[in-house]
Structures are given as structure tokens and as C-alpha cells.
Amino acid sequence: MIRGFKIGVTKWARQHTDIRTIWQRNYCEHIIRDEPSLHRICTYIAHNPSRWGQNHENPMRTDQSSPPQYP
């Protein structure tokens, strides 16, 4: 199901926009199966933007130490 969705979105975007790269490489979807998993993912989403300055993939990061660890 997810594969079909991605194919459809990619085709539409390439036909209607100048965008060629749609999906993040090496990204893995996660199916939420229980409350603890939901809580962990919600916490990650809520706090992730504030950690961008420290992220090892951010070329403008301010902290050059190890990448942050997520709960």
C-alpha cells in the first residue's frame, strides 16, 4: 500500500512540478502498533526541530560533538 502511494505521489509531482527528488533516501517507515510506540514517536516529533542545530546531517550545525540520542 505504501509503495503504491509513493509511486503515485512521485508521478504526480514529476508531472506537475519541477521537483524530481520526492522521498528521503534510506528512510524507513514505522508502523505504530501500541501506545508506548506512539508516545515515543510523538516525543521525537515534538523535540526533533529543536535538535536540528546539533544534528550530524545539518551542514550548519553549531555543535560538532556526537549526534544526539533520541529516546
OpenMM code with the backbone's topology and positions (N, CA, C; nanometers):
from openmm import Vec3, app, unit

residues = "MET ILE ARG GLY PHE LYS ILE GLY VAL THR LYS TRP ALA ARG GLN HIS THR ASP ILE ARG THR ILE TRP GLN ARG ASN TYR CYS GLU HIS ILE ILE ARG ASP GLU PRO SER LEU HIS ARG ILE CYS THR TYR ILE ALA HIS ASN PRO SER ARG TRP GLY GLN ASN HIS GLU ASN PRO MET ARG THR ASP GLN SER SER PRO PRO GLN TYR PRO".split()
positions = [
    Vec3(0.0826, -0.1182, 0.0000),
    Vec3(0.0000, 0.0000, 0.0000),
    Vec3(0.0878, 0.1257, 0.0000),
    Vec3(0.1873, 0.1279, 0.0872),
    Vec3(0.2747, 0.2455, 0.0960),
    Vec3(0.3527, 0.2635, -0.0337),
    Vec3(0.3990, 0.1534, -0.0895),
    Vec3(0.4737, 0.1603, -0.2154),
    Vec3(0.3893, 0.2232, -0.3261),
    Vec3(0.2633, 0.1814, -0.3369),
    Vec3(0.1738, 0.2372, -0.4373),
    Vec3(0.1494, 0.3854, -0.4165),
    Vec3(0.1341, 0.4254, -0.2910),
    Vec3(0.1158, 0.5673, -0.2587),
    Vec3(0.2362, 0.6481, -0.3039),
    Vec3(0.3562, 0.5984, -0.2707),
    Vec3(0.4786, 0.6698, -0.3078),
    Vec3(0.4931, 0.6810, -0.4598),
    Vec3(0.4599, 0.5746, -0.5307),
    Vec3(0.4679, 0.5780, -0.6767),
    Vec3(0.3727, 0.6839, -0.7321),
    Vec3(0.2487, 0.6841, -0.6818),
    Vec3(0.1505, 0.7814, -0.7288),
    Vec3(0.1915, 0.9247, -0.7007),
    Vec3(0.2393, 0.9510, -0.5825),
    Vec3(0.2817, 1.0867, -0.5462),
    Vec3(0.4011, 1.1289, -0.6309),
    Vec3(0.4960, 1.0387, -0.6498),
    Vec3(0.6146, 1.0703, -0.7295),
    Vec3(0.5763, 1.1044, -0.8729),
    Vec3(0.4900, 1.0245, -0.9335),
    Vec3(0.4465, 1.0512, -1.0714),
    Vec3(0.3749, 1.1852, -1.0813),
    Vec3(0.2852, 1.2112, -0.9869),
    Vec3(0.2109, 1.3376, -0.9909),
    Vec3(0.3061, 1.4563, -0.9767),
    Vec3(0.3963, 1.4494, -0.8800),
    Vec3(0.4882, 1.5607, -0.8547),
    Vec3(0.5776, 1.5867, -0.9752),
    Vec3(0.6245, 1.4820, -1.0405),
    Vec3(0.7126, 1.4998, -1.1562),
    Vec3(0.6383, 1.5551, -1.2776),
    Vec3(0.5083, 1.5270, -1.2871),
    Vec3(0.4294, 1.5792, -1.3991),
    Vec3(0.3834, 1.7224, -1.3763),
    Vec3(0.3657, 1.7621, -1.2501),
    Vec3(0.3062, 1.8919, -1.2203),
    Vec3(0.4002, 1.9928, -1.1551),
    Vec3(0.5213, 1.9547, -1.1231),
    Vec3(0.6156, 2.0461, -1.0583),
    Vec3(0.7557, 2.0245, -1.1169),
    Vec3(0.8497, 2.1060, -1.0714),
    Vec3(0.9892, 2.0889, -1.1113),
    Vec3(1.0652, 2.0004, -1.0126),
    Vec3(0.9962, 1.9490, -0.9135),
    Vec3(1.0590, 1.8661, -0.8108),
    Vec3(1.0875, 1.7275, -0.8676),
    Vec3(1.2092, 1.6792, -0.8516),
    Vec3(1.2465, 1.5471, -0.9002),
    Vec3(1.2716, 1.4500, -0.7849),
    Vec3(1.3284, 1.4976, -0.6769),
    Vec3(1.3552, 1.4125, -0.5615),
    Vec3(1.2422, 1.4318, -0.4615),
    Vec3(1.1657, 1.3289, -0.4369),
    Vec3(1.0476, 1.3378, -0.3525),
    Vec3(1.0722, 1.2792, -0.2143),
    Vec3(1.1325, 1.1636, -0.2092),
    Vec3(1.1444, 1.0887, -0.0850),
    Vec3(1.2865, 1.0914, -0.0313),
    Vec3(1.2967, 1.0962, 0.0995),
    Vec3(1.4258, 1.0924, 0.1662),
    Vec3(1.4889, 0.9541, 0.1461),
    Vec3(1.6155, 0.9508, 0.1078),
    Vec3(1.6838, 0.8226, 0.0866),
    Vec3(1.7068, 0.7522, 0.2198),
    Vec3(1.7066, 0.6211, 0.2141),
    Vec3(1.7334, 0.5365, 0.3302),
    Vec3(1.6373, 0.5610, 0.4457),
    Vec3(1.5194, 0.6078, 0.4145),
    Vec3(1.4183, 0.6325, 0.5167),
    Vec3(1.3313, 0.5083, 0.5302),
    Vec3(1.3021, 0.4716, 0.6510),
    Vec3(1.2209, 0.3526, 0.6754),
    Vec3(1.0931, 0.3923, 0.7498),
    Vec3(0.9786, 0.3578, 0.6950),
    Vec3(0.8533, 0.3851, 0.7629),
    Vec3(0.8411, 0.2953, 0.8854),
    Vec3(0.7618, 0.3405, 0.9799),
    Vec3(0.7411, 0.2621, 1.1012),
    Vec3(0.5916, 0.2524, 1.1281),
    Vec3(0.5432, 0.1339, 1.1473),
    Vec3(0.4022, 0.1129, 1.1799),
    Vec3(0.3863, 0.1218, 1.3314),
    Vec3(0.2979, 0.2089, 1.3757),
    Vec3(0.2734, 0.2274, 1.5186),
    Vec3(0.1782, 0.1178, 1.5643),
    Vec3(0.2253, 0.0348, 1.6559),
    Vec3(0.1475, -0.0828, 1.6970),
    Vec3(0.0925, -0.0749, 1.8387),
    Vec3(0.1451, 0.0179, 1.9215),
    Vec3(0.0971, 0.0237, 2.0593),
    Vec3(0.1176, 0.1648, 2.1161),
    Vec3(0.0633, 0.1886, 2.2339),
    Vec3(0.0713, 0.3206, 2.2982),
    Vec3(0.2150, 0.3654, 2.3266),
    Vec3(0.3023, 0.2777, 2.3802),
    Vec3(0.4407, 0.3221, 2.4043),
    Vec3(0.5111, 0.3662, 2.2750),
    Vec3(0.4867, 0.2956, 2.1659),
    Vec3(0.5460, 0.3332, 2.0380),
    Vec3(0.4916, 0.4688, 1.9925),
    Vec3(0.3620, 0.4891, 2.0067),
    Vec3(0.3004, 0.6172, 1.9717),
    Vec3(0.3605, 0.7297, 2.0548),
    Vec3(0.3753, 0.7091, 2.1838),
    Vec3(0.4314, 0.8111, 2.2725),
    Vec3(0.5758, 0.8444, 2.2328),
    Vec3(0.6552, 0.7422, 2.2053),
    Vec3(0.7960, 0.7617, 2.1673),
    Vec3(0.8053, 0.8431, 2.0372),
    Vec3(0.7214, 0.8118, 1.9394),
    Vec3(0.7230, 0.8825, 1.8118),
    Vec3(0.6738, 1.0258, 1.8276),
    Vec3(0.5703, 1.0470, 1.9076),
    Vec3(0.5201, 1.1830, 1.9327),
    Vec3(0.6261, 1.2690, 2.0017),
    Vec3(0.6978, 1.2096, 2.0966),
    Vec3(0.8055, 1.2811, 2.1657),
    Vec3(0.9151, 1.3183, 2.0666),
    Vec3(0.9520, 1.2258, 1.9816),
    Vec3(1.0539, 1.2527, 1.8799),
    Vec3(1.0108, 1.3689, 1.7898),
    Vec3(0.8866, 1.3655, 1.7412),
    Vec3(0.8365, 1.4706, 1.6522),
    Vec3(0.8338, 1.6053, 1.7228),
    Vec3(0.7923, 1.6062, 1.8479),
    Vec3(0.7828, 1.7322, 1.9227),
    Vec3(0.9197, 1.7941, 1.9491),
    Vec3(1.0205, 1.7115, 1.9745),
    Vec3(1.1516, 1.7647, 2.0130),
    Vec3(1.2525, 1.7715, 1.8993),
    Vec3(1.2275, 1.7047, 1.7904),
    Vec3(1.3249, 1.6984, 1.6821),
    Vec3(1.3639, 1.8351, 1.6244),
    Vec3(1.2695, 1.9264, 1.5966),
    Vec3(1.3107, 2.0561, 1.5400),
    Vec3(1.4111, 2.1323, 1.6274),
    Vec3(1.3975, 2.1216, 1.7587),
    Vec3(1.4899, 2.1941, 1.8466),
    Vec3(1.6293, 2.1320, 1.8461),
    Vec3(1.6427, 2.0099, 1.7972),
    Vec3(1.7722, 1.9412, 1.7929),
    Vec3(1.8431, 1.9561, 1.6587),
    Vec3(1.7811, 2.0209, 1.5620),
    Vec3(1.8376, 2.0310, 1.4281),
    Vec3(1.9748, 2.0989, 1.4293),
    Vec3(1.9947, 2.1939, 1.5178),
    Vec3(2.1238, 2.2617, 1.5262),
    Vec3(2.2373, 2.1691, 1.5663),
    Vec3(2.2056, 2.0554, 1.6257),
    Vec3(2.3067, 1.9595, 1.6694),
    Vec3(2.3150, 1.8364, 1.5794),
    Vec3(2.2255, 1.8248, 1.4826),
    Vec3(2.2173, 1.7044, 1.4005),
    Vec3(2.3404, 1.6904, 1.3111),
    Vec3(2.4002, 1.5706, 1.3085),
    Vec3(2.5215, 1.5480, 1.2298),
    Vec3(2.4981, 1.5616, 1.0794),
    Vec3(2.3729, 1.5576, 1.0345),
    Vec3(2.3427, 1.5748, 0.8925),
    Vec3(2.3169, 1.7208, 0.8561),
    Vec3(2.3151, 1.8083, 0.9543),
    Vec3(2.2911, 1.9507, 0.9306),
    Vec3(2.4247, 2.0185, 0.9002),
    Vec3(2.4443, 2.0669, 0.7774),
    Vec3(2.5730, 2.1283, 0.7433),
    Vec3(2.6002, 2.2581, 0.8187),
    Vec3(2.4979, 2.3176, 0.8783),
    Vec3(2.5139, 2.4437, 0.9514),
    Vec3(2.5111, 2.4219, 1.1031),
    Vec3(2.5257, 2.2993, 1.1486),
    Vec3(2.5114, 2.2702, 1.2915),
    Vec3(2.6111, 2.3485, 1.3750),
    Vec3(2.5708, 2.3766, 1.4960),
    Vec3(2.6527, 2.4548, 1.5878),
    Vec3(2.7318, 2.3668, 1.6827),
    Vec3(2.6874, 2.2437, 1.7044),
    Vec3(2.7528, 2.1518, 1.7966),
    Vec3(2.8236, 2.0434, 1.7154),
    Vec3(2.9544, 2.0358, 1.7248),
    Vec3(3.0311, 1.9406, 1.6450),
    Vec3(3.0574, 1.8094, 1.7191),
    Vec3(2.9932, 1.7870, 1.8321),
    Vec3(3.0111, 1.6632, 1.9071),
    Vec3(2.9301, 1.5500, 1.8442),
    Vec3(2.9146, 1.4418, 1.9143),
    Vec3(2.8401, 1.3247, 1.8647),
    Vec3(2.6955, 1.3603, 1.8343),
    Vec3(2.6335, 1.2857, 1.7413),
    Vec3(2.4917, 1.3087, 1.7120),
    Vec3(2.4056, 1.2879, 1.8364),
    Vec3(2.2954, 1.3618, 1.8490),
    Vec3(2.2082, 1.3452, 1.9662),
    Vec3(2.1414, 1.2090, 1.9674),
    Vec3(2.1140, 1.1609, 2.0852),
    Vec3(2.0433, 1.0345, 2.1026),
    Vec3(1.8970, 1.0638, 2.1299),
    Vec3(1.8080, 0.9920, 2.0647),
    Vec3(1.6642, 1.0113, 2.0841),
    Vec3(1.6108, 0.9044, 2.1771),
    Vec3(1.5084, 0.9418, 2.2530),
    Vec3(1.4503, 0.8440, 2.3458),
    Vec3(1.3870, 0.7269, 2.2752),
] * unit.nanometer
topology = app.Topology()
chain = topology.addChain("A")
for resn in residues:
    res = topology.addResidue(resn, chain)
    for name in ("N", "CA", "C"):
        topology.addAtom(name, app.Element.getBySymbol(name[0]), res)
